[in-house]
Amino acid sequence: MSSSDIFISETIGTAVLILLGGGVCAAVTLKRSKALNAGWVAITFGWGFAVLTGAYIAAPSGAHLNPAVTLGLAIDGATKWSDVPVYIGSQMLGAMIGATLVWLSYYGQFQAHLTDPELVAKLDEEGLVDRSAAPKAGPVLGVFSTGPEVRNVVQNLVTEIIATTVLVLAILNLGLTKGLAVSGTGTLIVALVVVGLGLSLGGPTGYAINPARDLGPRIVHALLPLPNKGGSDWSYAWIPVVGPLVGAALAAGIHQAF
């Protein structure tokens, strides 16, 4: 593959991943959405289907869609280190494009949600109205990126490390069965693994398990002209980046050792 092949494939695939994954979060979160309050199961399956769709679209590049996966494959020797910057750069760009498309798709719902009198009154009490740079997480940040239910740095980091280790270890071991890659069934299995991770380990942090999936949309949240959006929670932003990368390296080490 040429660098341009990787760039185009990973950018489009990651954009679709975030469009559908962020889209289900918007659908469940925002007022005037038909899926309002559909719940965690809807979110986990939505993200699983997002991975499935994005991965099939990005099949020509190997469908990494995730810097942690790229790192794990590079450590394991399945991806050239010289291609790693192209993979990660395109994944970040795709994630930002996907997050922007979520905003455009739910533009009316974002406006209705963020200008709702009840929400505005609550934000005003907290001093967040019209303070887009406020440090605490804003009312729609969860549409774009993850956040902890219990803010404990060690626990949050460990959760992301464990979840990503499982994901990358599953991906690396799928490569041992050639028939899965030939038939495309491996992509389906990875999507189901993501659903399983969401159901089992998503409760504490929202299971980022993908630095681009979290950081790219968080940047978009900070830049978008959303009324009363609150802060982008930058004090937490390093955890869904570092945790998955550590988990990927750990998974590659386990895979090589055993």
Secondary structure, 3 states (H helix, E strand, C coil): CCHHHHHHHHHHHHHHHHHHHHHHHHHHHCCCCCCCCCCHHHHHHHHHHHHHHHHHHCHHHCCCCCHHHHHHHHHHCCCCHHHHHHHHHHHHHHHHHHHHHHHHHCHHHHHHHHCCHHHHHHHHHCCCCCCCCCCCECCCHHHHCCCCCCCCHHHHHHHHHHHHHHHHHHHHHHCCCHHHHHHCHHHHHHHHHHHHHHHHHCCCCCCCCCHHHHHHHHHHHHHCCCCCCCECCCCCCCHHHHHHHHHHHHHHHHHHHC
